[in-house]
Amino acid sequence: MSLVKVKRFAQVTIPADIRRKANLEQGDFVEISYETGHIVITPKKVSDKTVDWARKFDEVLGSVRTAAKEAGITAKNVDDAVKTARKKAGR
């Protein structure tokens, strides 16, 4: 447990060891709630709604398709690999 001081404008610093354990980095968001005598800080992932995620996905998928083609990987190879992976996973 770490002891921190509430500073001007109610700011607190999350100690480095706790930030590392929570995988918190500068710019990340956290949710703060109050639960029966405890202040709870929960890391949150926020999606940027200004990003066209479908377009970004298509761009990445295009890169994967190009790399697969250059490596000689066919759609049948991919289908076979997926079937094998599903069998191993028990699906």
C-alpha positions in Angstrom: 0.0 0.0 0.0 1.2 3.5 -0.8 0.4 6.7 1.0 -0.1 9.7 -1.3 -1.0 13.3 -0.6 -4.0 15.1 -2.1 -2.5 18.2 -3.7 -3.9 21.5 -5.0 -7.0 21.1 -7.1 -7.5 17.6 -5.5 -4.8 16.0 -7.6 -3.0 12.8 -6.6 -0.1 10.9 -8.1 -0.5 7.2 -8.6 2.8 5.6 -7.5 5.0 4.2 -10.2 4.8 0.6 -8.9 1.0 0.7 -9.0 0.9 2.3 -12.5 3.2 -0.5 -13.7 1.0 -3.3 -12.2 -2.1 -1.7 -13.7 -0.3 -1.1 -17.1 -1.2 2.6 -16.9 0.7 5.0 -19.1 0.6 8.8 -19.6 -2.6 9.7 -21.4 -4.6 6.6 -20.3 -8.0 7.1 -18.7 -9.2 5.9 -15.4 -12.7 5.7 -13.8 -13.0 6.9 -10.2 -15.8 5.7 -8.0 -16.7 5.7 -4.3 -17.7 2.4 -2.8 -18.4 2.0 1.0 -15.6 4.1 2.4 -13.1 3.4 -0.5 -12.1 5.4 -3.5 -11.7 3.0 -6.4 -9.6 3.8 -9.5 -10.2 1.5 -12.5 -8.2 1.7 -15.7 -10.4 2.2 -18.8 -9.8 1.8 -22.5 -11.5 4.5 -24.5 -12.2 4.2 -28.3 -11.5 7.3 -30.4 -14.8 7.8 -32.3 -13.1 10.2 -34.7 -11.1 7.3 -36.2 -12.6 5.3 -39.1 -11.8 1.9 -37.6 -13.4 0.0 -40.5 -11.0 1.8 -42.9 -8.0 1.1 -40.6 -9.0 -2.6 -40.4 -9.2 -2.8 -44.2 -5.8 -1.2 -44.5 -4.3 -3.7 -42.1 -6.1 -6.6 -43.7 -4.7 -5.4 -47.1 -1.2 -5.5 -45.7 -1.8 -9.0 -44.3 -3.2 -10.2 -47.7 -0.1 -8.8 -49.5 2.3 -10.4 -47.1 0.4 -13.8 -47.3 0.5 -13.6 -51.1 4.3 -12.8 -51.1 4.8 -15.8 -48.7 2.8 -18.1 -50.9 0.0 -18.6 -48.4 -3.4 -19.4 -50.1 -6.9 -19.1 -48.8 -7.0 -22.9 -48.5 -3.9 -22.8 -46.2 -5.7 -20.3 -44.0 -8.9 -22.4 -43.9 -6.9 -25.5 -43.0 -5.0 -23.7 -40.3 -8.3 -22.3 -38.8 -9.8 -25.8 -38.8 -6.8 -27.2 -37.1 -6.8 -24.5 -34.5 -10.5 -25.0 -33.8 -10.0 -28.7 -33.3 -7.1 -28.1 -30.8 -9.4 -25.6 -29.0 -12.2 -28.2 -28.8 -14.7 -26.4 -31.0 
